[in-house]
């Protein structure tokens, strides 16, 4: 039974990686934090082609909720990249809008020239 649980976990992780998308070499052109009282959400707008965004992202922005384990790290990286006008920002995103109903979920942020 233990082996089946590990196999399921590997399949789940693989599925999430396969379903992730990248937005490469972007510049963050807008960002903001909204507090609902129960949690906060970091919103991010980027330049460039965004036609590949999830259909649920009707506001054409990305989001991550303070309920996510990496929220504080994401806020730090995003705000630093925005302030520096960094032109090499990569977003790893899922094809969902769970953090905020009309903004695509951010899974990771990479700033500068560094491989994932």
Secondary structure by P-SEA (a helix, b strand, c coil): caaaaaaaaaaaaaaaaaacccccccccccccccccccbbbbbbbbcccccccccccccccccccccccaaaaaaaaaaaaaaacccbbbbbccccccccccbbbbcccccccccc
